[in-house]
Amino acid sequence: MKVVAVPVREDNYAYLLVDEPSNEAAAVDPYDVPRIQAAADELGVSIVAAITTHHHFDHSGGNENAKYPSAPIYGGSDKIPKLTHLVRDKDEFVVGKNIRVRCLATPCHTQDSISYYVTDTAKQSQPGGVFTGDTLFIGGCGNFFEGTGNEMHAALSYLGTLPDETITYVGHEYTAKNAVFAKSAEPRNPDITRLIHFTDENKITTGKSTIGDEKLWNVFMRPQSEDIKKATGLTGDDEAIVTKLREMKNKFRG
């Protein structure tokens, strides 16, 4: 299994999820079809499926222009253009010969947000990966456009049940800004200092961190931190703390 990030628009990520034995790939959030196809041509792989994390145009827009009429398009609601395979929580499908994809319902940013946990059945020692769309970002989370803090807390907690070594593949390159906000909310956390150094050293951060890292440096996954409770002025209610953190992040100008 190989995952190749394809930057699109100003700060979005699309991906190619490649089953190496078959040279078949799924395009994840293929907004810019020509760019995705160019990446596939460079790798020498055939695109056999499209996977959509949620219906927002900057993620699903490429479905309208897809050049692969026989390829299934997976997603969490009929709001997704050209959808052929509606998926729900815990549904599974296969890409190529060996890549197993498990669907995790993570509603909040949109109600049809699906995160996709991928593993290679032929390489069981290889860490899995998770495509999180705009639910989980490195060091942050998406806006609550269609949901609540309760839902985002549940979604992030659900992602937190994945193995710590699971590699994160996120929808946008927001890591540097997330790190600055995280430092303001939890200033004594040495892992947030590590996150800041990580952003200094990596222009592209997706695919280079793990769920285990997020538990250490993502303030939205750390509502029990005493510093975060102090920053929000709240205690005890994790969902309320996540909601307050999002409100603080929306106003943050650091």
RADAKA-V539225 format. One line per field, one symbol per residue. phi: phi as a letter, one per 30 degrees, with the letter a starting at -180 (. if undefined). psi: psi as a letter, one per 30 degrees, with the letter a starting at -180 (. if undefined). A space follows every 50 residues. Layout:
BEGIN
phi: ???
psi: ???
END
This chain:
BEGIN
phi: .bccdbdbhdbdbcbccccddchcbccchdecdedddddddddiccdcab bcdadeedccddedcdcbdcddccacadddeiecbdcbeidbabcicbdc cccbdbdlebdcdbcccbbcdcbdddddbbcchcdccdiabddcdbbbdd ddedddddddddeedddcbcdbccdddddddedddbdcdddddddddddd cbdccdibbbeedddcbcddcbddddddedddibbiceddddddeddddd cdbd
psi: kkkkkjklaeglkllkjkjeefhklkkkhiejeeeeeeeeeefhlkkflk kkelfkefefefefgkgiffkkjklflgfkkgkfjkllkglllkkbffjk kkkjkikdelfgkkkjkkljffiffkkllkjfbgdkljgallliegalee eeeeeeeeefflkffkkkjlfligeeeeeeeeefeifgjffeeeeeeeee fjejfkgglleeeefefjffghffkeeeeeefglkejeeeeeeeeeeeef fkh.
END
